[in-house]
Amino acid sequence: MTKYDFTTIPNRLNHHSVKWKEVEKDEERLPLWVADMDFIALPKITEAIHEYADYGVYGYSYVPEQLLTSIQHWESTQHGYDFPKEAIVLADGVVPAIGIAVQALTEENDAVLINTPVYPPFARTVKLNQRQLVENSLTEINGEFVIDFEQLERDIIDHEVKLYILCNPHNPGGRVWRKDELQKIGELCQKHHVILVSDEIHQDLVLFDNVHHSFNTLSPEFKNFTIILSSATKTFNIAGTKCSFAIIENKDLREKFMAKRLSNNQHEINTLGMMTTQAALTNGAEWLSELKEVLENNINYILSVLTEKTKIKVMKPQGTYLIWLDFSEYSLTEAELQEKLHNQAKVILNKGNSFGIEGTLHARLNAAAPFEIIKEATERIVKTFVF
């Protein structure tokens, strides 16, 4: 018996939800795209928000010591990562923090590498900051993405890569990179003097007995060139409150990051975000455990039904609540695929090609919703793409 509510479907219409905006115009559609969850929040988070609202004064806030302690404790107990408090630098989101890192640690026209397909803001951030984007394609083998390390090293050398943005766990493929894979990445970065930015925002959502390895836990030497980025926002569905954290143990990297954050006037962190993050990391372990069981059940259901009744190839995620779907067996154009999903199945998924050219004829499905929604969406997809 579960302690928390993962079955109630909240009414998100007319609450300015990005995920549900299109449904406000057409209530037949089901949104399974933007990576936030359709679950009721951890009650302790709601309590913290009510306490803040009831206080009645909403001025400037400094960073609470208890928040930093809660981050340290969470990283230690959940991921075996211990670090000094001064290594923590807050930001208003992981994506903004990626932008700060790119600006602080590279110059215009420097090469920045990403593994594609990958979360679209990676490429966008590199391009908008006038850096050279280097796309290292992931290879799909036995239903999972893998890194071609020979090609990775060639890309680093040929383009004189200065910074590498890694997604671990990977979005959209759900890969939880193994320790040996991360070790190889670290050794290549060390060998070729590449700064690594490791986006670990999905670190808490590792599923099916897989294990997340935070990059700085692999070798003390890796801390000299690595920035870890994470947040409670994805884990506890509090993205709207805007708070993330960087862990930067190297003093030089940390000072450069903080200087750019200040010059961008991004040093003031949302008070509500700090409060909800502290509440989540202090009280959320049991809720997270129940959530992961729900996510695993949803993912297994989608995988089973789509594999049995359609020609869709389903990449089972090792982490995240995101599922990468391959529609290439249907001999459709990209436009035809989107028309069938949007107008026949009436489901809203992320377009695969937004993650890179490798995502053509793919889509990303968000499985973080009560089972009633998941079942209905799956049935619609089956009806539209049946054998």
N, C-alpha and C positions, 0 to 999 in steps of 0.2 A: 504493500500500500504506500502510495506516494504522499509526501507531506505538502507538496506545493502543487499549484494549479497549472497544468499544461494542456488543459482541454477547452477552457473557455476561449471563445473567439471574440477578441475585443473589437468594438466598432471603431475603425480607424478612419472612416469617411468624415470629411469636413474637419479634420484635425491637422491639416497641413502636412500630411504624411506624403513624402515623395513617392514611396512605394505604392500607395493607394490612390494617387492623384488621378490617374487615368480612369479608375473605377468610378470616381465621382461623376464622370460623364457617361459611362456605360457600365452599369452595375452587374452585367453578365460576365464581365471579365474577372479572371483570378490573377492577382499579381504574385509571382514567385521569382522576383528578380533582385531588386536592391537588397544588399546583404544586411538587413535587419530582421528581427524575429517578430512573429505575431503571437507572442506569449505574454501573459501578465508578468510584470516585473517582480523581482525579489521584494517581499514586503518591507524589509529593512531599508531598501532604497526609497520606496514610497514614503516611509516614515521620515527619513532624512529630508526629503523634499518638503513634506508638510511642516516639519520643524522650522525649516528655512523660511517658508512662506508665512508662517505664523509670527516669526520674529518681527517683520514689518519694516526692517531697514536693510537696504540692499546696496551698500556702498562697496568701496574697494576692499579686497581681502589679500592678506599675505598667505603664503603656503603653510598650512598647518604641519607641525612636526609629526603629528599622528598619521598624516597621509603618507609621508615619506617612510615612516616605520611600517605602515601597512603594505607598501610596495615591497620593501625589503623582505618582510615576513612572507608575503605571498610568493615571491620569486624563490625564496629559500625552500619553503615547504612544498610548493607545487612543482618546482623545476630544478631544485638542487643548485640554485645559483645564488652565491653570497657575494656581496660587494659593499663598499663603503657608501654611506649616505650621500657624500658629496658627489658621487658619480651620477646621481639622479638629476635630470634636467626636465622640467615639465614643458609641454607644448599643448597647443589647442587641437591637436589631432596628429595621427601618424602621417597622413599625406602632407600636411603643412610641415611636419618635422623632416620629411624627405626633401621638401623644397629648401628648407634651411640648410640641410646637410650639403645638397648640391651646390648651393650658393656659397657656403662657407669653405668648402673643401676642394672646389674645382674652379677653373677660370672658364670664360667663354671659349667655345670651340674645343674644350677638353672632351675626351671620349668617356661616356658613361654607359656601362653594359647592363642589360637586363636579359632574363631568360623568358622567351616568348613561347606560347601565349601566357600573358600575365595581366594582372589587374591594370586596367587602362590608365589610371593616373601616373603610373611609373613613366610610361613613354611621354605622356603629356607634360609632366614636370620637366623632364630632360629637354624636350623641344622648346617649351616656353621660356626656358632659361638659356637658350642659345648654346646648348651643349650638343656635341655630336652623339647621336643615339646609335648604340651598337646592340643589335638584336641577336642573341644566341638562341637558336631554336632548340627546344626540348624535343626528345624523341619518344614516341609511345612504343613501349615494349611490354607485352603480356598485360595490357590493360592499365599501365601506369606510365607516368612521365619519368624519363631518366635524362641525365645530363651526359652529353658526349664530351668527355673531359679533354680529349685531344683537340676537338674543335674549339672548346672553351679557351684553351691556352693559345691556340692560333689567333682567335679573335682578340684576346688580350694583347698579344704581341703586335699583331698587324695594325691595330688601331691605337696602340699606346694608351690603353685604358687606364684612367686615373681613379675611377670609382665604380663599384659594382653594387647594384641594388638587388639583394636577394629576397625572395618571398618564401618564408618558412614558418608554418606550413604554407604550401603553395595554393594560390588562388589564380585560376579556377580549377585546377586538377585535383586538389586535395592531397597532394603528396606531402608526407611528413618525411623530410630528408633524413636518411640514416646517418649514424655517427661517422661512418667511413666516408660517405659522400661529402659531408660537411668538412671533414678533415682535409680532403683533397682540395676543396675550395679554399680553405684557409692557407694551405701550403702554396697554392698558385698565387694567391693574393700577396703572401709574404715574399715569394720569389720575385714577383714582378712589381712590387711596391704599389699595390692597389689598395685603396681604402674600401672597406666593406660596410655597407649599410644593410643590416638584417632586419627586415620587417617581420616581426613575430606576433602580430596582432591576433592571429588565430591560435596562439600557443596553447591556450587552455581548452581548445575544442578538438583535441586529439582523441580519436575514436578507435574502437575495435582492437584494443590492447596495443596500439602503436605508442611510441614514446617520443616526445618532443625533446630535442637537445638544443638548449640555448647556445648560440654560437660561442660565447665567451667562456663556456664551461669546458670546451674541448682542449684548450691549451692556454696557459698564462700568456704566451707570446702573442696570441691572437688579439688580446685586449689592447695591444699597441696600435692596431689599425682598424678596429671595429666599433661601430655604433649599433647598439641594440635599440629597436623601437617597438613599443608595445602599448597596450591600453586595456582597461577593463571594459571599454565601450562595446566591443564586439561580443565578448563573453557574456555580458549582462544586459545587452540591448539598451545601452544608454548613450548612443552616439550623439543624440541631440544635445547632450549636456557639455560636450566638447572638452575633453581632457585626455591627454596621453602622456607617456613618459619615455625619455631616452635614457639609456644607461651607457655612460661614456666614461670608462675608467682611465683612458689616456688623458692626461691633463691638457696637453697641447690641443688635441682634437676637441675636448670639452670647451676650452676657452674660445676657440674659433667658432664653435657652434653657438655658444652663448652670445658672443659679440655680434654675430649675424642676426640672431634672434632679437637682440636689442635694437640693432639698426633697422630691422623690419617692424619695430614696435609690436613684437609678438610675445613679449615677456610677461604680459598680464594674463593670467589664466582664469577662465570662467569659474566663479565661486561655486556655482551649482555643480559643475563638473568635478571639482575637487571633492565636494561633499559626497556626491554619489559614488565616486571612485573609492573613497575611503570606506563608505558603507558596504560596497560590494566586496572589496578585498578583505574586509574584516569579518563579514558575516556570510559570505556567499559559497563556501566550499560545498556544503550539503546540497544547496540548490543546483549548483553546477553538476554534481554527480547525478542528480535526477534528470537534469536536462540532457545529459549525454546519452542516457538510456533512451529517452524519447527520440533523440536525433538518430540513434542507431536503428531503432525500430522503423522510423520513417524512411530512412535510406534503404534498409533491407526490403521494405515493401515496394518502393519505387523500382529498385533494381530487379526484384523478382518479377514484377508484373510487366515492366517494359521489355525485359529480356525474353519472357515467355510469349508475349503477344504482339511484339513489334520487331522491326529490323533496326531499331535504335541501339547503338552501342553505348552502354552506360559505364562510365569510369567510376568505380566505387571509391569514394574518398577515404583516405586514411585519417584525415582530419578536416576540419571546417564542416559547415552544414550545406556546402555547395556541391552540386553534382554536374559534371561535364558530360553533355550528351552529344553524340555524333550521329547526324542524320544522312551521312554521305551515301548510304545504301539505297536511297530513294530516288536517285537520279533527278534531283530538283536543282533549280538555280537558287541562289541566295534569296532573291526576291520571292520566289515561289515558296520557299521554306518559311519565310517570315509571314507570308500571307496565310499559309495553313495554320501556323501557330496562333497568329493574332486574330484572324477572322473566322477560322473554322473551329479550332480547339478553344479559342477565346482564353488563352493563357498568356500572361506577359512574362517572358523569360529574357535574360540578357542575351543580346546578339553575340554569337561567338566571335565574329570577325572584329569586334571592338577590342578584343584581347590580343590581336595580332593576326597576321595573315593565316597562321596555322589554325585559327578558329573558324575559317570558312566552313559553312554547312554544319556548324556546331551551335549549341546554346548552353547557357548556364542556368541551372534550376536551383532555387533556394528551398531547402527542405525543412526550414525552421518555422513550422506552423503547426497548429493542432491537427491531429490526424484526419479530422473531417475535411479540412481544406486539402490536405495531401491526397486523400483518396479521390476526391472530386476532380482535382487537377490531373491526377494520373489516369483516371477513367476518360477524361476528355482527350488526353494525348493518345491513348490507346485507340479510341474511336476514330481519331483523325489519321493515325498512322498504322492501323491494323494491317497485318500481312495481306 
